[in-house]
C-alpha cells in the first residue's frame, strides 16, 4: 500500500490554489483540488459529504471570494457572507470527518487599521479594522478563531492559520476592477506600453506602503506547514520583512516592463491602510524565508500575463 497522504486544496482554481498544486512539493501528496463546478464551498452539506467521502489527511484551505479595494467597497455583503460560509463549511467538514491537519489561509486585512508596525499576530482583534475591506477581514478572523477553538477542544487537531502579506504571481487577476495592487500595476503599465501612453495614473499620493510575496513562495510555505503543522504557532505571518511605497512598485514594474513614461496622482481616490508591514519573527524562528527576488517575481508574473491575460 502507498504511504502517500491525501490533501484537499480548496480554491484549486484560484491564484493561491493553482500555485499550490503546481509547486514541486505537491508531488509528494495525492492532491484533491475540486473546482467550483465539482464542489460549491458555500453549500455546507455538499462540502461535508465530499470531505467525509474522501477522508483527506490534511486540508490547505485557500478558497474565498477575493478582490481589491474597489470590489470590497462595492460588494461588502458578499465578501462577508460568502467568506464566512466557505470558512465555516470547510473547517467544520474537516473537523467532523476527523482530519487532523488543516492549514487555513488568513489575510493581513485582519489586522487593526491603527496597529503599530510591524504587525504581530497577537495584535488581531485589538482595535478596529480598515473599513474598506472590513467584511472580508471579519470573515477571515472568524475562520482563524474557529481553528483556535477547535485546537482548544481537541489538542490533537493541528488547525493552524497562515497570514500572508499581499500576494502576486501567476494565475492572479489582472483586471483593475477585481485585482490587487501589483497585478493591477502590471496591467496598467503594459497597457501604457502597448498604446504608447506617456502617463499612468496612481490612486492617492503613492506613499502608502505595501509588502508583496510571490505566490509560488507562499505555496512552498503552505506545503512545509502541511507536512509538519505541529511546528507552527496557532497563527503565523508569511512575508518579506520589508515593504515599499506604492510609487516604488510602479517604478519597479515600469523598469521591468521597459516603459519610460511618467506618473500622475489622483488624490481623490481611496488608498486603504497607509502601511501593512508584517512581523516575520515567527516565520524566521520556523526556519523559512521566501526565495524569489521581487524583480524576478515581477518578470515571471509579467511573462504569465503576456501568455494568458494580455489582450
C-alpha positions as CSV (number, residue, x, y, z in Angstrom):
1,X,0.0,0.0,0.0
2,X,1.1,3.5,-0.7
3,X,2.1,5.7,2.2
4,X,1.3,8.9,0.3
5,X,-1.0,11.2,2.2
6,X,-4.0,12.9,0.7
7,X,-4.5,16.6,0.9
8,X,-7.6,18.6,-0.1
9,X,-6.7,22.0,-1.5
10,X,-9.7,24.4,-1.6
11,X,-9.7,27.2,-4.1
12,X,-7.8,25.0,-6.6
13,X,-8.9,27.3,-9.4
14,X,-7.7,30.5,-7.8
15,X,-4.2,32.0,-7.7
16,X,-3.1,30.5,-4.4
17,X,-4.6,27.1,-5.1
18,X,-3.2,26.8,-8.5
19,X,0.3,27.8,-7.3
20,X,0.0,25.2,-4.5
21,X,-1.0,22.5,-6.9
22,X,1.8,23.4,-9.4
23,X,4.5,23.6,-6.7
24,X,7.2,20.8,-6.8
25,X,6.3,19.8,-3.2
26,X,2.8,18.7,-4.4
27,X,4.4,15.7,-6.0
28,X,4.7,14.1,-2.5
29,X,1.0,14.1,-1.9
30,X,-2.2,12.8,-3.5
31,X,-3.9,16.2,-4.2
32,X,-7.6,16.8,-4.4
33,X,-8.4,20.2,-5.8
34,X,-12.1,20.3,-6.9
35,X,-13.2,23.3,-8.9
36,X,-16.4,25.2,-8.2
37,X,-18.4,23.1,-10.8
38,X,-17.5,20.0,-8.8
39,X,-17.8,21.4,-5.3
40,X,-19.6,24.5,-4.2
41,X,-17.9,25.5,-1.0
42,X,-20.9,27.7,0.1
43,X,-23.0,24.5,0.2
44,X,-22.4,23.1,3.7
45,X,-23.9,19.7,3.0
46,X,-22.0,19.2,-0.2
47,X,-18.7,20.1,1.5
48,X,-19.4,17.8,4.4
49,X,-20.3,14.9,2.1
50,X,-17.2,15.5,-0.1
51,X,-14.8,15.5,2.8
52,X,-16.4,12.5,4.5
53,X,-16.2,10.5,1.3
54,X,-12.5,11.4,0.5
55,X,-11.1,11.4,4.1
56,X,-8.1,13.7,3.4
57,X,-5.2,13.5,5.8
58,X,-4.8,17.3,5.5
59,X,-6.6,20.4,4.2
60,X,-5.0,23.5,2.7
61,X,-7.8,26.0,2.8
62,X,-7.1,28.7,0.2
63,X,-10.5,29.3,-1.1
64,X,-12.5,32.5,-0.8
65,X,-14.0,35.4,-2.6
66,X,-11.1,37.9,-3.1
67,X,-10.6,41.3,-4.7
68,X,-9.1,44.7,-4.4
69,X,-10.4,47.9,-2.7
70,X,-12.9,48.6,-5.5
71,X,-14.5,45.2,-5.3
72,X,-14.6,45.1,-1.5
73,X,-16.2,48.6,-1.3
74,X,-18.8,47.7,-3.9
75,X,-19.9,44.3,-2.5
76,X,-19.3,44.2,1.3
77,X,-22.2,41.8,1.9
78,X,-20.9,39.2,-0.5
79,X,-17.3,39.5,0.9
80,X,-18.5,38.9,4.4
81,X,-21.3,36.4,3.9
82,X,-19.7,34.2,1.3
83,X,-16.3,34.0,3.0
84,X,-17.9,33.3,6.4
85,X,-19.8,30.4,4.8
86,X,-16.8,29.0,3.0
87,X,-14.6,29.1,6.0
88,X,-17.2,27.5,8.3
89,X,-18.1,24.8,5.8
90,X,-14.6,23.7,5.1
91,X,-13.2,23.8,8.6
92,X,-16.2,22.1,10.2
93,X,-16.3,19.4,7.5
94,X,-12.7,18.6,8.1
95,X,-13.2,18.6,11.9
96,X,-16.3,16.3,11.7
97,X,-14.5,13.9,9.3
98,X,-11.6,13.5,11.7
99,X,-9.0,15.3,9.6
100,X,-6.2,16.1,12.0
101,X,-4.3,18.8,9.9
102,X,-5.8,22.0,8.4
103,X,-3.8,25.0,7.2
104,X,-6.1,27.9,7.0
105,X,-5.1,30.9,4.8
106,X,-5.7,34.2,6.6
107,X,-5.1,37.8,5.4
108,X,-3.2,40.8,6.6
109,X,-6.5,42.6,6.3
110,X,-7.3,41.0,9.7
111,X,-5.0,43.5,11.5
112,X,-6.3,46.7,13.0
113,X,-6.2,49.8,11.0
114,X,-4.2,51.7,13.6
115,X,-1.9,48.8,14.8
116,X,1.8,49.7,15.1
117,X,4.3,48.2,12.8
118,X,5.4,45.6,12.2
119,X,2.2,43.7,12.6
120,X,2.4,40.9,15.1
121,X,0.0,38.0,15.2
122,X,-1.2,38.9,18.8
123,X,-2.5,42.3,17.6
124,X,-5.5,40.8,15.8
125,X,-8.8,42.0,17.3
126,X,-7.2,44.6,19.5
127,X,-8.9,47.5,17.7
128,X,-11.0,48.5,14.6
129,X,-10.2,47.2,11.2
130,X,-9.7,49.1,7.9
131,X,-13.2,49.9,6.7
132,X,-12.6,49.5,3.0
133,X,-12.3,45.7,3.3
134,X,-13.8,45.0,6.8
135,X,-16.3,42.4,5.6
136,X,-13.6,40.2,4.1
137,X,-11.3,40.7,7.1
138,X,-14.1,39.8,9.6
139,X,-14.7,36.5,7.7
140,X,-11.0,35.7,7.9
141,X,-11.0,36.3,11.6
142,X,-14.0,34.0,12.1
143,X,-12.1,31.2,10.3
144,X,-9.0,31.8,12.3
145,X,-10.9,31.8,15.6
146,X,-12.8,28.6,14.7
147,X,-9.4,26.9,14.2
148,X,-8.3,28.2,17.6
149,X,-11.4,26.9,19.3
150,X,-11.0,23.5,17.6
151,X,-7.4,23.2,18.9
152,X,-8.7,24.2,22.4
153,X,-11.3,21.5,22.4
154,X,-9.2,18.9,20.6
155,X,-5.5,19.4,21.1
156,X,-4.5,16.7,18.6
157,X,-6.2,18.7,15.8
158,X,-3.4,20.8,14.1
159,X,-5.6,23.5,12.7
160,X,-3.3,26.5,12.1
161,X,-3.6,29.8,10.3
162,X,-1.0,31.3,7.9
163,X,-1.4,35.0,7.4
164,X,0.4,36.1,4.2
165,X,1.2,39.7,3.2
166,X,-0.1,40.9,-0.1
167,X,0.3,38.4,-3.0
168,X,1.2,38.5,-6.6
169,X,2.2,36.0,-9.2
170,X,1.0,33.6,-12.0
171,X,-2.8,33.0,-12.1
172,X,-3.6,36.3,-10.5
173,X,-6.4,38.5,-11.6
174,X,-5.2,41.5,-13.6
175,X,-8.4,43.4,-14.3
176,X,-8.2,46.6,-12.1
177,X,-11.8,46.2,-11.1
178,X,-11.0,42.9,-9.3
179,X,-7.3,42.7,-8.8
180,X,-4.9,43.6,-6.1
181,X,-2.3,46.3,-6.4
182,X,0.7,44.7,-8.1
183,X,-1.1,42.8,-10.8
184,X,-3.2,46.0,-11.5
185,X,0.0,47.9,-11.9
186,X,1.4,45.3,-14.4
187,X,-1.9,45.6,-16.4
188,X,-1.9,49.4,-16.4
189,X,1.8,49.8,-17.4
190,X,1.5,47.1,-20.0
191,X,-1.5,49.0,-21.4
192,X,0.5,52.2,-21.5
193,X,3.5,50.5,-23.1
194,X,1.4,48.9,-25.9
195,X,-0.7,52.0,-26.5
196,X,2.2,54.5,-26.4
197,X,0.7,56.4,-23.5
198,X,3.1,58.7,-21.8
199,X,1.4,58.8,-18.4
200,X,-0.1,56.3,-15.9
201,X,-2.4,57.4,-13.0
202,X,-1.8,56.3,-9.4
203,X,-4.6,56.4,-6.8
204,X,-3.6,58.7,-3.9
205,X,-0.2,60.2,-3.5
206,X,1.6,56.8,-3.8
207,X,3.2,57.0,-0.4
208,X,1.2,54.2,1.2
209,X,3.5,51.2,1.8
210,X,2.8,47.5,0.9
211,X,4.6,44.2,1.3
212,X,4.2,41.7,-1.5
213,X,5.3,38.0,-1.6
214,X,5.4,35.8,-4.7
215,X,2.5,33.3,-4.8
216,X,4.9,30.4,-5.6
217,X,6.9,31.2,-2.5
218,X,3.7,31.2,-0.3
219,X,2.8,27.8,-1.9
220,X,6.1,26.4,-0.7
221,X,5.4,27.7,2.8
222,X,2.0,26.1,2.8
223,X,3.4,22.7,1.8
224,X,6.0,23.0,4.6
225,X,3.3,23.8,7.1
226,X,1.1,20.9,5.9
227,X,4.0,18.5,6.3
228,X,4.7,19.5,9.9
229,X,1.9,21.5,11.4
230,X,2.9,20.9,15.0
231,X,6.0,23.1,14.3
232,X,3.7,26.1,13.7
233,X,2.2,28.6,16.2
234,X,-1.6,28.9,16.0
235,X,-1.2,31.9,13.6
236,X,1.9,32.9,11.7
237,X,2.7,35.7,9.3
238,X,4.4,34.9,6.0
239,X,6.1,37.8,4.4
240,X,9.3,39.6,3.3
241,X,10.0,41.6,6.5
242,X,10.2,44.9,4.5
243,X,7.8,47.0,2.4
244,X,7.9,49.5,-0.4
245,X,5.9,52.6,-1.3
246,X,3.2,52.2,-4.0
247,X,5.2,54.7,-6.1
248,X,8.2,52.4,-5.8
249,X,6.2,49.4,-7.1
250,X,5.0,51.5,-10.1
251,X,8.6,52.5,-10.8
252,X,9.9,48.9,-10.4
253,X,7.2,47.5,-12.7
254,X,7.9,50.2,-15.3
255,X,11.6,49.2,-15.2
256,X,10.9,45.5,-15.6
257,X,8.4,46.1,-18.4
258,X,10.6,48.7,-20.1
259,X,8.1,51.6,-20.0
260,X,9.6,55.1,-19.6
261,X,6.6,57.3,-19.1
262,X,5.6,59.5,-16.1
263,X,3.1,59.0,-13.2
264,X,0.2,61.2,-12.1
265,X,-1.7,61.0,-8.9
266,X,-5.5,61.2,-8.2
267,X,-5.7,62.4,-4.6
268,X,-9.5,61.9,-4.5
269,X,-9.2,58.1,-4.6
270,X,-9.2,55.8,-1.6
271,X,-5.9,54.1,-0.8
272,X,-6.7,51.9,2.3
273,X,-4.2,51.5,5.1
274,X,-1.1,53.6,5.0
275,X,1.1,50.6,5.7
276,X,0.7,46.8,6.2
277,X,4.2,45.5,7.2
278,X,4.1,42.2,8.9
279,X,6.4,40.9,11.6
280,X,8.3,37.8,10.4
281,X,9.7,36.8,13.8
282,X,7.7,33.6,14.0
283,X,8.4,32.8,10.3
284,X,12.2,33.3,10.9
285,X,12.0,31.0,14.0
286,X,10.2,28.5,11.9
287,X,13.3,28.5,9.6
288,X,11.8,29.7,6.3
289,X,12.3,32.7,4.0
290,X,10.9,33.5,0.6
291,X,13.3,32.6,-2.2
292,X,12.1,34.8,-5.0
293,X,13.5,38.3,-5.6
294,X,10.9,40.9,-6.2
295,X,12.1,41.9,-9.7
296,X,12.4,38.3,-10.7
297,X,8.9,37.7,-9.4
298,X,7.5,40.6,-11.4
299,X,9.2,39.4,-14.5
300,X,7.8,35.9,-14.1
301,X,4.3,37.3,-13.4
302,X,4.5,39.5,-16.5
303,X,5.5,36.5,-18.6
304,X,2.4,34.7,-17.3
305,X,0.3,37.8,-18.0
306,X,1.6,38.0,-21.6
307,X,0.8,34.4,-22.2
308,X,-2.6,34.2,-20.5
309,X,-4.2,37.6,-19.7
310,X,-2.9,40.3,-22.0
311,X,-5.3,41.5,-24.8
